[in-house]
Amino acid sequence: MKPIDELRTLLGTDAVLDSAADLAPYLTDWRGRYTGCALAVALPRSTAEVAQALGWCARHAVPVVAQGGNTGLVGGATPDTSGRALMLSTRRMRQIRSMDTANDTITVEAGCPLQEVQQAALAHERLFPLSLASQGSCTIGGNLATNAGGTQVLRYGNARELALGLEVVLADGSVWNGLRGLRKDNTGYDLKQLFIGSEGTLGIITAATLKLFALPRTRVVCLVACPNLAAAIGLLHRARAAAGLSRLWPERRTGRNLW
Ligand SMILES: Cc1cc2nc3c(=O)[nH]c(=O)nc-3n(C[C@H](O)[C@H](O)[C@H](O)COP(=O)(O)OP(=O)(O)OC[C@H]3O[C@@H](n4cnc5c(N)ncnc54)[C@H](O)[C@@H]3O)c2cc1C
């Protein structure tokens, strides 16, 4: 049996595409700056199928390129021109596995678009604060693999700070299950941090447990002209003191109300 037929047997015929027309959308980056070639595109539906695909890659020495929403701007989701790589798209893995309102966490599959995670949180009166202009297309797996920042990064942090647990398939096809929602976790090495920001080089993220926050009570938008950098930093400190977590007890902390 040819190796590609073996992959079809493992994942199903509709989950392995190799015609030029089917491959084309996966081979060029969002800005149209890079175009590569690939052996095929695999579209697994589950963590077990990602494991099967990576096991197949390991057995046949096939390089693999992960792709989520393909909105990355640095060519990381585009294969090289050798045509040897298997593209592994997480598009079909977009389920919200669970919502834990007691722990303020949500567990989602890697191919879930960022906007769907935000909406699921909102439906439970919670905020998932990661927000980028590409949020309708980019995926949680891609956000974590690139350690995305977005518009609220100063208040809530990068994707790294929003992840409590990950499930990852390693290059040999084994599954690393670090999918936990424990906030005070001081048990040894924090291995998930190795995968966050590693752009798919250490494994394929298949699911994540993410932190949710209380919805902001009000939103105020201001256009402020700062005369210099020092004034802008001063403004940031004042805004944080007035509207950040320390807003809860400003009088106790400083003896006066900052507003
Ligand atoms: C209009 C626009 C605005 C943007 N704004 C921001 C911004 O404010 N801040 C910011 O940080 N970025 C921004 N980006 C860049 C981009 O949207 C982010 O990097 C996003 O996180 C990529 O997600 P994706 O699902 O599209 O990943 P892809 O582009 O598909 O992949 C990106 C990288 O992650 C890897 N990867 C994807 N999925 C997985 C997975 N499941 N496991 C392992 N590796 C994986 C890929 O191999 C590749 O290296 C913007 C892009 C656009 C087009």
The ligand as an SDF file (V2000), in Angstrom:
LIG
                    3D

 53 58  0  0  0  0  0  0  0  0999 V2000
   -5.9880   41.4800   10.4420 C   0  0  0  0  0  0  0  0  0  0  0  0
   -5.0460   40.7430   11.3540 C   0  0  0  0  0  0  0  0  0  0  0  0
   -4.8170   41.2260   12.6360 C   0  0  0  0  0  0  0  0  0  0  0  0
   -3.9430   40.5610   13.5000 C   0  0  0  0  0  0  0  0  0  0  0  0
   -3.7400   41.0720   14.7570 N   0  0  0  0  0  0  0  0  0  0  0  0
   -2.9090   40.4340   15.6090 C   0  0  0  0  0  0  0  0  0  0  0  0
   -2.6800   40.9470   16.9360 C   0  0  0  0  0  0  0  0  0  0  0  0
   -3.2440   41.9640   17.3310 O   0  0  0  0  0  0  0  0  0  0  0  0
   -1.8370   40.2570   17.7410 N   0  0  0  0  0  0  0  0  0  0  0  0
   -1.2140   39.0990   17.3380 C   0  0  0  0  0  0  0  0  0  0  0  0
   -0.4770   38.5010   18.1420 O   0  0  0  0  0  0  0  0  0  0  0  0
   -1.4120   38.6020   16.0830 N   0  0  0  0  0  0  0  0  0  0  0  0
   -2.2260   39.2340   15.2210 C   0  0  0  0  0  0  0  0  0  0  0  0
   -2.4220   38.7310   13.9490 N   0  0  0  0  0  0  0  0  0  0  0  0
   -1.7200   37.5130   13.5160 C   0  0  0  0  0  0  0  0  0  0  0  0
   -2.5770   36.2170   13.6120 C   0  0  0  0  0  0  0  0  0  0  0  0
   -3.9340   36.4570   13.5220 O   0  0  0  0  0  0  0  0  0  0  0  0
   -2.2900   35.5260   14.9130 C   0  0  0  0  0  0  0  0  0  0  0  0
   -0.9400   35.1630   14.9260 O   0  0  0  0  0  0  0  0  0  0  0  0
   -3.1460   34.2860   15.1890 C   0  0  0  0  0  0  0  0  0  0  0  0
   -2.8760   33.9020   16.5280 O   0  0  0  0  0  0  0  0  0  0  0  0
   -2.8680   33.1170   14.2530 C   0  0  0  0  0  0  0  0  0  0  0  0
   -3.8890   32.1300   14.4250 O   0  0  0  0  0  0  0  0  0  0  0  0
   -4.2460   31.1110   13.2500 P   0  0  0  0  0  0  0  0  0  0  0  0
   -5.2110   30.1060   13.7670 O   0  0  0  0  0  0  0  0  0  0  0  0
   -4.6500   31.8550   12.0210 O   0  0  0  0  0  0  0  0  0  0  0  0
   -2.8230   30.4090   13.0310 O   0  0  0  0  0  0  0  0  0  0  0  0
   -2.1020   30.0190   11.6540 P   0  0  0  0  0  0  0  0  0  0  0  0
   -1.7940   31.2430   10.8700 O   0  0  0  0  0  0  0  0  0  0  0  0
   -2.8310   28.9290   10.9710 O   0  0  0  0  0  0  0  0  0  0  0  0
   -0.7200   29.4290   12.2290 O   0  0  0  0  0  0  0  0  0  0  0  0
    0.1950   30.2720   12.9060 C   0  0  0  0  0  0  0  0  0  0  0  0
    1.3320   29.4080   13.4680 C   0  0  0  0  0  0  0  0  0  0  0  0
    0.8370   28.5380   14.4780 O   0  0  0  0  0  0  0  0  0  0  0  0
    1.0240   27.1680   14.1110 C   0  0  0  0  0  0  0  0  0  0  0  0
   -0.1870   26.4560   14.5190 N   0  0  0  0  0  0  0  0  0  0  0  0
   -1.4770   26.6990   14.1470 C   0  0  0  0  0  0  0  0  0  0  0  0
   -2.3210   25.8890   14.7870 N   0  0  0  0  0  0  0  0  0  0  0  0
   -1.5490   25.1070   15.5980 C   0  0  0  0  0  0  0  0  0  0  0  0
   -1.8520   24.0600   16.5250 C   0  0  0  0  0  0  0  0  0  0  0  0
   -3.0950   23.6430   16.7380 N   0  0  0  0  0  0  0  0  0  0  0  0
   -0.8130   23.4890   17.1860 N   0  0  0  0  0  0  0  0  0  0  0  0
    0.4530   23.8880   16.9700 C   0  0  0  0  0  0  0  0  0  0  0  0
    0.8020   24.8620   16.1080 N   0  0  0  0  0  0  0  0  0  0  0  0
   -0.2000   25.4640   15.4320 C   0  0  0  0  0  0  0  0  0  0  0  0
    1.2650   27.1700   12.6030 C   0  0  0  0  0  0  0  0  0  0  0  0
    2.0520   26.0630   12.2070 O   0  0  0  0  0  0  0  0  0  0  0  0
    1.9930   28.5030   12.4330 C   0  0  0  0  0  0  0  0  0  0  0  0
    3.3480   28.3700   12.7660 O   0  0  0  0  0  0  0  0  0  0  0  0
   -3.2860   39.3850   13.0630 C   0  0  0  0  0  0  0  0  0  0  0  0
   -3.5240   38.8890   11.7720 C   0  0  0  0  0  0  0  0  0  0  0  0
   -4.3930   39.5510   10.9280 C   0  0  0  0  0  0  0  0  0  0  0  0
   -4.6310   38.9790    9.5590 C   0  0  0  0  0  0  0  0  0  0  0  0
  1  2  1  0
  2  3  1  0
  2 52  2  0
  3  4  2  0
  4  5  1  0
  4 50  1  0
  5  6  2  0
  6  7  1  0
  6 13  1  0
  7  8  2  0
  7  9  1  0
  9 10  1  0
 10 11  2  0
 10 12  1  0
 12 13  2  0
 13 14  1  0
 14 15  1  0
 14 50  1  0
 15 16  1  0
 16 17  1  0
 16 18  1  0
 18 19  1  0
 18 20  1  0
 20 21  1  0
 20 22  1  0
 22 23  1  0
 23 24  1  0
 24 25  2  0
 24 26  1  0
 24 27  1  0
 27 28  1  0
 28 29  2  0
 28 30  1  0
 28 31  1  0
 31 32  1  0
 32 33  1  0
 33 34  1  0
 33 48  1  0
 34 35  1  0
 35 36  1  0
 35 46  1  0
 36 37  1  0
 36 45  1  0
 37 38  2  0
 38 39  1  0
 39 40  1  0
 39 45  2  0
 40 41  1  0
 40 42  2  0
 42 43  1  0
 43 44  2  0
 44 45  1  0
 46 47  1  0
 46 48  1  0
 48 49  1  0
 50 51  2  0
 51 52  1  0
 52 53  1  0
M  END
$$$$
